[in-house]
Amino acid sequence: MRRIPRQVHRLLLLLLFLTLAMGCRGAREEGTYYAFQELTDGVWKQNMAVRFQLLFTSRASLHQIQIALRMDNRMEQMNLSLKAELQRNGYTYYTDTLRFHLADQPERWLRPGVLFHEYQAGLARALKMPYTGLFELRLTTLDERPLTGITAVGLRMKERP
């Protein structure tokens, strides 16, 4: 039986490593940021704000932002409204109202799932920031009572050149 020279063996291992590394790299979306915050006991209290820190590195790029709500079966409302404010150093640069249509009938959710459901809504328009730097996206509920059944609030920000 013929032996494979050591150099060929090393070259094959290097090619295998590079192939695996490039395959893993392609699974990640370039220019996309994800974050989730869990809510204590699955309750979003009336005066409570959920905050996300967002870093904008370019004034030329557009940024699409989507908000996701993960809920369990305790939610009683069929519709939900949130106020989104993008702030920096005490100034508000953008305000939007997000509306989530959760069900057509009580406990008949529009999204699939047995125990958990996820709903998403995007800001009305893509953002082009006047400044680079760190901003805060502040989300508050517009309902007058606490929202029971929201287990987590998430954010997805995608940069478009």
N, C-alpha and C positions, 0 to 999 in steps of 0.2 A: 504494500500500500504506500502511496506517495504522500509525503508530508507537505502541508502548506507552509511556505516561508513565513517567518514571524512578521515581516513588513506587510505582507498581503493580509495577514490576520488583523493587524492593527488598522490597516486601511478600511477593511470591511466593518470593523467595530466603529470607527469614526463615521463612516457613511450611515450606519444604522443609527447612531446617536444623533447625527444631524437631521436625518429623516424624521425621527421621533420628535426632536425639538421643534422643527418647522411645523409639524402636524399639530402640536399643542399650541403653538403660537397662533395658528389660523382659527382656532376655536374661540378666541377672544375677539370681541368687536372693538376695532380701533376707534378711539375717541368717544367711548361710551362709559358713563359712570352710573353705578347702581348703589343704592343705600336703602336700608330698612331700619325702622325703629319699632320695637315692641311697645305696646301700651300695657301698663300695669292692670292686671285683672281683666283685660279686654274691654276697658271703659275709657272713652274719650270724654273728659269732663268739659263743661260748657266754656270755661275761661282758660282752658289749657291750650297752649300752642305747641305744635310739633315743628321742630326747627331742623333744617339741613344746611350745612355749610357747603357752599359751591365755589369752586375756583374757576374763574374765567381768565384764560391765558391769551386770548386774542380778541381784539375789537372788530376784526374783519369777519369773523365766523358767526354763523347763525347757530343757535342752540335750541333744540326741541326738548321740552320737559314734559314728562308724564308722571302722574301721581297714581299710585296703586293702593288699594285698600284690601287687606286680607281680613275676612270676617268669618265668624262661626255662626251657628244657627240661633244665637240669642238676639240678633238684630230684629227689631220689630217694625222699623220703618221701610217703606217701599222706595222712597227717594231721599237723597242726602245732598246737602250743599256745603261746600267748603270755600273759604276765602284764602287766596294765595297772595302773599306780598313778598316781593323781592327787595331786600333792604341792604344798605351799607352805611355805616357810620351815622345811624339815626335817620337817614333819608330813605324814602320809599321810591324805587325806580319803576316798579311795575306792580299792578294789582289786577287780579282776575278772580272770577267766581267759577268754581267747578261744580257741575251738577252730575250726580251719579244716579241713574235709574236702576234700582236694584231688583225690583219685582213688579209684576203686573197685578199679583194678588198676594195677600199676606202669606208668608212662608213658601211661596212659589218662586224661587230665585231664577233669575235670567241666566246666570252663569252655572256651568256644571260643577258638581261637587256634592259630597254627602255631608261631611262635617265642616269643611272650609270652602270658602268662595273667594275669588279675587276679581276685583273690578278696577278698571283703569280709565282715567280721563286725562287728556292733555290740556296744556295751557292753550288759550285761543289762538296764539300766534307764536312763531319761532322768535326767540329773543336775539337781538344784536346789542351787545352791551356797550355803553359809552366809555367805560373804563375797564381795565384789566384789574384783577385782584380777587379778594375773598368777599363774597356776598352771602347773605343768609336768606333762605326761602322759609318763610313763616306761614304755617297752615293753621287755620282755626276753623272750628265748626260754626255754622250759622244757625244751628238748631238751638232752641231755648232750654233743652234738657240734655243731660248726659247721654251719650250714645253707647249703649251696651252691645258688645258683640264684635267690635273692631279690635282685632288682635295685633295688627301691625299696620303701619303706614310706610309706604315705600316711594322711592323716587328713581326715575331713569332719565338721565340727561345725555343726549346725543349731539355731538358737534358736527355741523355741516360746514365745510369750507366755502 
